[in-house]
């Protein structure tokens, strides 16, 4: 099948099945580029020198890869002998990377008691994507499913951001970097209060209750960190230390992709 058949008839093209010469296609493309200002998807100027006829082949592969066409099928469509050649023509898009991380994280979510929430089926995951930003709101190192707080976009917490004591709080191992950072902050705060207890901080029931609350929160975070690390280990067959790196980067990418805004960790007492 010829992509650009020429209508010019000749002895060599009696049936009109011969394509235009590649130089002709390049001339048409250059003429078009001279008439328009080319921009990328963010509206920024795009170098027209990078717009070549051969680039359409890369676009063809990228669009089909983003649509979920398997590598072996795409290899056949592009007439490649080696699948590694086909992989050069496209990149894993950001939404596909996010979806892959979410698909794994869906199997490793915990409730308040540290018990694992049942794994969701594909239909559940689709329903979750449809109501993203409606059925839950992001909170420090997890998500809140309390409807009053969801309707208030995270500003109507009935327990004043005591997330680790709330039955509507869930988390998973994609939040592991945030959990560790939150744990370090609360441990530092606990150490400062313990050193000030009986001195700058007057000893009494209220001060003791504040210290005990912080100790319990640090303990709850430690339990969740331990479960998340165990789940990451179960996903990494080689058990190598760099395993946490991709999840850290994926979590950052997911935060950019999510339609809602993350509540600062300082909002949690």
Rosetta blueprint (number, residue, H / E / L):
1 X L
2 X L
3 X L
4 X L
5 X E
6 X L
7 X L
8 X L
9 X L
10 X L
11 X L
12 X L
13 X L
14 X L
15 X L
16 X L
17 X L
18 X L
19 X E
20 X L
21 X L
22 X H
23 X H
24 X H
25 X H
26 X H
27 X H
28 X H
29 X H
30 X H
31 X H
32 X H
33 X H
34 X H
35 X H
36 X L
37 X L
38 X L
39 X E
40 X L
41 X L
42 X L
43 X L
44 X L
45 X E
46 X L
47 X L
48 X H
49 X H
50 X H
51 X L
52 X L
53 X L
54 X L
55 X H
56 X H
57 X H
58 X H
59 X H
60 X H
61 X H
62 X H
63 X H
64 X H
65 X H
66 X H
67 X L
68 X L
69 X L
70 X L
71 X H
72 X H
73 X H
74 X H
75 X H
76 X H
77 X H
78 X L
79 X L
80 X L
81 X L
82 X L
83 X H
84 X H
85 X H
86 X H
87 X H
88 X L
89 X L
90 X L
91 X L
92 X L
93 X L
94 X H
95 X H
96 X H
97 X H
98 X H
99 X H
100 X H
101 X H
102 X H
103 X H
104 X H
105 X H
106 X L
107 X L
108 X L
109 X E
110 X E
111 X L
112 X L
113 X L
114 X L
115 X L
116 X E
117 X L
118 X L
119 X L
120 X L
121 X L
122 X H
123 X H
124 X H
125 X H
126 X H
127 X H
128 X H
129 X H
130 X H
131 X L
132 X L
133 X L
134 X L
135 X L
136 X L
137 X E
138 X E
139 X E
140 X L
141 X L
142 X E
143 X E
144 X E
145 X L
146 X L
147 X H
148 X H
149 X H
150 X H
151 X H
152 X L
153 X L
154 X L
155 X L
156 X L
157 X L
158 X L
159 X L
160 X L
161 X L
162 X L
163 X H
164 X H
165 X H
166 X L
167 X L
168 X L
169 X E
170 X E
171 X E
172 X E
173 X H
174 X H
175 X H
176 X H
177 X H
178 X H
179 X H
180 X H
181 X H
182 X H
183 X H
184 X H
185 X H
186 X H
187 X H
188 X H
189 X H
190 X H
191 X H
192 X H
193 X H
194 X H
195 X H
196 X H
197 X E
198 X L
199 X L
200 X L
201 X E
202 X L
203 X L
204 X L
205 X H
206 X H
207 X H
208 X H
209 X H
210 X H
211 X H
212 X H
213 X H
214 X H
215 X H
216 X H
217 X H
218 X H
219 X H
220 X H
221 X H
222 X H
223 X H
224 X H
225 X H
226 X H
227 X H
228 X H
229 X H
230 X H
231 X H
232 X H
233 X H
234 X H
235 X H
236 X L
237 X L
238 X L
239 X L
240 X L
241 X L
242 X L
243 X H
244 X H
245 X H
246 X H
247 X H
248 X H
249 X H
250 X H
251 X H
252 X H
253 X H
254 X H
255 X H
256 X H
257 X H
258 X L
259 X L
260 X L
261 X L
262 X L
263 X L
264 X L
265 X H
266 X H
267 X H
268 X L
269 X L
